Amino acid sequence: MKKEILFGLLIALVIAVFISPFASKSPDGLDKTAEDLKFVDKAEGKTVISAPIPDYAVPGISNEVVAGSSAGLIGTLVVFGVAYGAGKVFQKKNNQSKSL
Amino acid sequence: MHIPDGFLDTKIWAPMSVVAAGIVAYASKQVNKELGEKQIPLMGVMGAFVFAAQMINFPVAGGTSGHFLGGLLSAVLLGPWSAVLVMTANFIVQCLLFQDGGLTALGANIFNMGILGCLVGYAIYKAIANAIGGNKGLLIGTAVAAWCSVMLASAGCAIEIALSGTIPFSLVFPAMMGVHTLIGLGEALISTVALSYVLKVREDIIFDVPKV
């Protein structure tokens, strides 16, 4: 199983680091709808918190591709950790409450 | 399809956050029933894949792009409740780290793009997969349910935005459903290709293979 997990993570990292620079820059379905129907401005200046890596580009890296790929690398590893960690914590908790 | 802050009124995003939190809390109690200890790392792998794949916007007609959601594929591979947790992890990280989707809209985004695909999408998948049977059922069920999961997500998104008074339902609903009809085909294609690959290399990790 360990081999499969590393291989799966590797596939995700390759996508996030090496394929993400080729992603379409066009607005997605919701953004495009918001532009066409002219309600996109309702989100302007409404952001509640400022995130450390806005718009999938690591700040301070001038090369657009490197900034984007670095964001992909960080995000993939963080989501891996959070999802794995959540599974582990909840499983342990459930097993404990079962044995009580 | 990540809703930013500002599109949803408090009277919509607050209840959506409560509903999403309730479902995620319930999902957290179901992990044991779906996954053994050795399979838990697969949740990490699935989360990593969903995050990475969501970065890849593919062009559809008229200067618009779409991206993979992954809730349905996660549910088919890991089970619906584990998939809810995986998708939730992804949306929380996207929101807090990358400002993709507003904090006020986090519950709505988890519900639309995660929970609907994981639970309703999975029910659609299962009905089709069992009716057809075998690997054929698995793949056809996945393709159809994946498309449906995108339509459900865009319907949910459009309804919430309309109920918030941001834009009339008669305008936003047909526009969202129209553009996502095409984006849903991308979801069906990616989900089916990924599933065929897993079927080939590690069939045993698939959560619930339909009866033959």
Interface residues (C-beta under 8 A of the other chain):
Chain A: M1 E4 I5 G8 L9 I11 A12 L13 I15 A16 I19 S20 F22 A23 S24 K25 S26 P27 D28 G29 L30 K32 T33 A34 D36 L37 F39 K42 A43 E44 G45 K46 T47 V48 I49 S50 A51 P52 I53 P54 D55 Y56 A71 G72 I74 G75 T76 L77 V78 V79 F80 G81 V82 A83 Y84 G85 A86 G87 K88 F90 Q91 K93 N94 N95 K98
Chain B: M1 H2 I3 P4 D5 G6 F7 S28 K29 V31 N32 L35 E37 K38 Q39 I40 P41 L42 M43 G44 V45 M46 G47 A48 F49 V50 F51 A52 A53 M55 I56 N57 F58 P59 V60 G62 G63 T64 S65 G66 H67 S82 L85 V86 T88 A89 N90 I92 V93 Q94 C95 L96 L97 F98 Q99 D100 G102 L103 T104 S154 C157 I161 T166 I167 L171 V172 A175 M176 V179 H180 I183 R202 I205
